[in-house]
Amino acid sequence: MDISNSLGTQVILFTSCKGGVGKSTVCANLAMAVARRGRRVLLIDCDFGNRCLDLITGMSDDVIYDISDIAFGRIPMERAILRDKRNANLFFIAAPYSFENRMNTFAFKSVVNRLVSTASYDFIFVDTPGGIGEPLAFAAGVADTAYIIAEPTRAAIRAADRTSEFLMSKGVRRRRLIINKLSGRSVEKGKDEAISIIDSTSLRLLGIVPYDPELIAAGNKGILMDEMLSFNITRAFDNIAARTLGESRKLFDGIRKLRKLK
């Protein structure tokens, strides 16, 4: 269900069929890529009790409050919103550190409604835990767009389809696929093999992120795509950002030879 369009703020949730596919890394770096294009982006970590966006964005030392503090009225909303030091268009709200502060659907939706009503952001990216469960269900109640992150295997694509069906049942009308960790090995038999895997899904493909060890290492250091040396990574996220903003951009535009997954 969409609560965003009337005020111009797009709420997009990020999910995956399981953990470990790089969903949060994709979410954080795409947020930076969109912010670099002059749009104001708010990241919300919805992985209660197992938060990691604060680490990936490099803001962990700055986190004092989280989204539960807003929901339960412990602080003014503004005190829980962190502004990125690298890009003034990027903002962040952390998830609770423990499950004790988890919220129900009504409380979460109320917070997002308040954030949308401020008209301060062009996009709100909601990062959910991997898998189908309660957090994904209530996150689905605040958006009509979802980006499903999957690895380039037939099993992962099939699972992405199941996730898409679940989201559709919860009222998420637009569901898009992002393939992460696409390696040279994935396409060494020719792009036809990779494309046949992707074509096995009914999901519309929004973009691809190449496999690159630098992206994995950067996530452990709080470094985002704006500070990476990898041309392929920065180009891939810029491509997806362009398509998110409605621009025409080829999936592999500007991407050089892919690395092989070791």
C-alpha positions, 0 to 999 in steps of 0.5 A: 500500500502506497502512502507516498505519492501524494506528497512526492516522496517515494518509499521503496523497500529492499528485500531478498529471499534470504540473508547474505546476498548483499541486500543491505550493501546494495540498498546503502550504495544505491542510496548514495548513488541517488543522493549524488544525483541531487535527490534527498534520500532517507535510509531506514534500517528495519532489521530489528535486533540485527542491524547492519546499515549503520556499519555499512554506511560508516555511521555506527559511531554516531548512532544514539537513537533509533526508529523505536525511540521515535515510535514510542515518543521518547525523543523528537523525530529529528534527533534520530535522523543522522546526516551523512558527512560525505553527502548532505542529501543522504540521511539515516535512521538506525534499527533497534539494537535488540528485539526488545524495542521492536515495533508492530505494523501500526507503529512503524507505519505511523513513523513512516507517515510522519517522515513522508508528511515532512516532505523533506525527502525524495526517497525513503529506502527501507532495508528489511531482513532477508526472507519472508516474515513479519518485518517484511510484512509490515514494511510492505504496508508503507510502500508500493515499490520493492527492490528484490535483491538476488544472486544470479542462480536459478534457485535464487531467481525462483526464490525471488519470484516467491518473494515477489508473490508475497509482496504482491499479496501485501499490496506492493504493486511494483516489484523490481529485481536487482541481480547482485554479484554477477561475475565473469564466471556467471557469463563465461559461457556467454551472456545468453546463459546469464540472460536465460537465468534472468529471463526465467523470472516474471520480475522486471530487471532493474539492474545488475551489480558486478561481483567485486571483492572491493564492494565486500571489503568496503562494506566492512569499512563503512565505505560507499560507492562514492569513495570506491576505486572500482569503476564497475561498481560505481558505474553499476550503481549509477546505472540503477540510480538512473533507472530508479529516476526514470532515465533510459539506461542500458543494464550493462552501460559502461561496465567493463569486463566482469571479474570471475568469482573465486 
